[in-house]
Amino acid sequence: MASKIFQATAISTGVAIALGGASPTLAQDDEIEEVIVTGSHIRRSEYQGRAPIQIVDAEVIELIGAAQPVDVIKELSVNSGSQFYNETNDRAGSAMFNIRNLGLGSTLTLVNGHRMGFGDPTVLAPDINQIPGHMVERVEVLTGGASSTYGSDAVSGVVNFIMKKDFEGFKIDYQVSGYQHDNSNSAAQAEISAAGYEQAPGDVSDGKTTNISLTVGMNSADGRGNVTGYVGYRDIEAIRHSERDYSACALGGAGGTIGNCRGSSTTPLGSFRNFDDIDLTLDPNQPGVFIDRAGASYNYGPLNYFQRPDERWTAGMFANYEVSETMEAYAEFQFMDDRSLAQIAP
């Protein structure tokens, strides 16, 4: 079986001090013509801005039951994200933004306004699986490009994950989801039977996904600082094409019709032919004896994944303290170990 295993381990740390100058005092009759949020250089849509921006806050993420930000962001119309866990061929198991389909390396991804490191061995783009969904305060998506501010890696836009800075106490999140499907497509089943291939099971419950996270936070006594840590675990069970009647073989057809099951003439017993009048294979009952292949084919569909198996551990810490009105100290640490299996038919 042709398969490969991908393992990604990512660690990112940051310690810095943010400085700011004194703000000028406005007279009571002065008009404010424009307000800009400068922490991430992203202009908020409720104020005046030059580029369109979409904001997804924690309430939306929690309302739809998304266990991680990628489950929400990948549904945005401007995002053509790639490498998600329900993509198999030529994928490494990571998740990346691709705003307006301009390329995986053209969308800048930030955490609290700071650049994320690369998260894939072949693509120079961050893996947003590292982002702890339960820690997200809001997500700002700038969709008009910001290369003049950030450089060429923000040609298509910027995505900034703003984390909670005042969490206090502890919180446990536990989510379980899955799929239930009744294989009752008679047309597909008839084609599978005509080809002599194995049918999909009648009724299936599969693709179980388990997410669990623990968050612990504490504010300082003077209310000027906070430290929050988290640990998360996710386990995704595989769904193969063999578990659905419409994919238990590679169906060919056009115009919405179901065609015949397609199979490969490269069978496990071999194919020996001159593409004219000779088309032989080995006899499974008599080693070394050639027989007419008689249209026998290999069903390459069932082993492919609809949903690839994946196991992920995450951990991290965010700390901040307001030293004065013009100085803030912060520290960040993130760790992820993600193991995913990609498999296509031999």
Number of C-alpha atoms within 10 A of each C-alpha: 8 8 10 11 11 15 16 17 15 17 15 14 14 11 11 11 13 11 11 10 8 7 7 6 6 9 7 6 6 7 8 7 7 8 12 14 10 10 11 18 15 22 21 21 16 8 11 13 14 9 15 16 19 15 14 18 15 18 12 13 23 14 8 10 13 15 24 21 22 19 15 16 19 19 11 14 9 19 19 18 20 19 18 19 22 16 17 19 12 10 18 24 28 25 24 28 31 22 30 17 15 15 18 22 21 24 31 29 27 20 18 17 16 14 13 20 16 17 21 19 12 8 14 15 25 24 23 22 21 26 22 22 23 24 21 22 16 20 23 21 27 27 21 17 22 21 17 9 10 15 12 15 20 23 21 25 27 27 25 23 26 21 20 17 20 17 18 15 10 13 13 13 12 13 13 13 13 12 11 11 14 12 18 15 11 11 13 23 22 15 21 25 12 11 18 13 17 15 21 21 15 12 13 14 12 16 19 16 19 17 17 17 22 16 22 16 20 18 19 13 8 6 11 14 19 21 21 23 20 21 18 21 18 20 18 21 16 19 21 20 21 20 23 25 26 22 21 26 29 19 18 11 12 7 5 6 10 14 14 17 23 19 19 13 17 16 16 11 14 14 18 17 13 8 7 6 7 11 17 20 22 19 15 11 7 9 8 10 11 15 14 15 20 9 11 17 20 16 23 19 22 21 19 21 24 20 19 22 22 19 17 20 18 22 21 21 18 21 20 22 19 16 13 11 10 12 13 17 16 17 15 19 15 19 17 22 17 21 19 21 20 23 21 17 13 13
